[in-house]
Structure formats: structure tokens, C-alpha cells
Amino acid sequence: MILIPLLSLGIFILCLVGALISFQYFTHFQSMVQMDRVHIVDQRQRAQTALGYLVAFSFAALLALTGILYPAFSGFIPQPLLPVATEPNAPDAQTTLLPGETPGFSPTQNPPAATTEPPPEVAPTRILPTALIGNTGGAGANIRSIPGLGGVIIEVLTDGTRVILLDELQEVDGFDWQKIEMPDTREGWIVTQYLIPEN
């Protein structure tokens, strides 16, 4: 959101510089027209060109200024009015009321029932615990496809790698195995002694 005002500010400054230079050329050529009557046509053409640049740069500077000020005043722009829903049984131009009658529902009509649906319940976001790989002596931890030493090694994660701890924990081959999600979102199993819990 800050990019538009910064870009507009840069354009505004460039346009002001261009307008000042154009004004300088315009006044220079205007004075040349008065001093040198021999080349008056050429000098007038140059003065008109400089005046055209002055107007163009000034207009561009105003446009850039609106880009700078837009974020400040964008909250003040009135919002369009939403159409107002009318009551389906409200009297209109074609309804004729007899003296003593009041507009509204007749005894035979049922008033429209207000149907208010409760907002859908949003399930709370569950934050899964994380842990860092550690205690490997720098060798890294083997991540296996299934719990146990017979599982295929699918990855070796280095110390300090953050993993997500999933809900599955099993004891196989004399070790506690934790199911994890690796940084690349693949899942695997690791011996719990190589996990340092974070939260």
C-alpha cells in the first residue's frame, strides 16, 4: 500500500523539476523574442514548445500529487448507499385504504417469519507442537517410512531442523518412534531421543 504514494512522490518530484526547467526555458525564449527581432519566428516557436512542456509537467505533477494524497483521503470517500428492502405487504400506490383502515396485515395474513440463521461455527485452529532435531552428534537423524529399524530411510535431517510432531507414537524394536512432518511436508518416523521439543 505504501508503494503507490512513494512512486507518486518520485513522479511528483520529477514533474516539478521538469516544470521548473520548462519555465526557465519559456522565460529565456520569451526574452529572446523581445531582444532579437530577426529570429522572432524561431524564438516564438521555442517559447511555445517550452510553454507546452510546462503545462504537461504541471498536469503530471498534479496527477502524481493525487496519488500521494489518495491514501490519506481514501477513508473519506462516501460509500454507495445499499438498496433498502421494502416490506412485501406494505401498501403501494395501487392499494386503496378505506376510511378507518390502517395499513398492515389483514387478520387472514400471516406475518412473515424472521429467519435468522446462526453463523456457522468455526473450528478452532489446532496448533501442532514442533521440535528440533538434535542429540545426533552431528550425524543427523534418520527419518524412516515406518516405525522400526526395518523401515526405509527416506531422509536424514541435520541438527537444528524444525519438524512438526504428529499424534502418532509407537514403541518398536525397543525405541519410541514419533511420527513427524518434515519441512517439505513429507511425513516419516524418528526415534524420540533425537527430538528436542519447542512448545
QUIZI-V512435 format. One record per pair of residues at least 12 apart in sequence whose C-alpha atoms are under 6 Angstrom apart, sorted by the first residue. I is the first residue (numbers start at 0). J is the second residue. If there is no record, write none. Layout:
i=I j=J
i=I j=J
This chain:
i=4 j=66
i=4 j=67
i=7 j=63
i=7 j=66
i=7 j=67
i=11 j=60
i=11 j=63
i=14 j=56
i=14 j=60
i=17 j=56
i=18 j=53
i=18 j=56
i=18 j=57
i=21 j=49
i=21 j=52
i=21 j=53
i=22 j=53
i=24 j=49
i=25 j=46
i=25 j=49
i=25 j=50
i=28 j=42
i=28 j=46
i=29 j=46
i=128 j=164
i=128 j=198
i=129 j=162
i=129 j=163
i=129 j=164
i=129 j=197
i=130 j=161
i=130 j=162
i=130 j=194
i=130 j=195
i=130 j=196
i=130 j=197
i=131 j=159
i=131 j=160
i=131 j=161
i=131 j=194
i=131 j=195
i=132 j=158
i=132 j=159
i=132 j=160
i=132 j=193
i=132 j=194
i=133 j=158
i=133 j=193
i=133 j=194
i=134 j=193
i=139 j=155
i=139 j=156
i=139 j=157
i=139 j=158
i=140 j=155
i=140 j=156
i=141 j=155
i=142 j=154
i=142 j=155
i=142 j=187
i=142 j=188
i=142 j=189
i=143 j=187
i=143 j=188
i=144 j=187
i=146 j=176
i=146 j=188
i=147 j=171
i=147 j=172
i=162 j=180
i=162 j=181
i=163 j=179
i=163 j=180
i=164 j=179
i=165 j=178
i=165 j=179
i=175 j=190
i=175 j=191
i=176 j=189
i=176 j=190
i=176 j=191
i=177 j=189
i=177 j=191
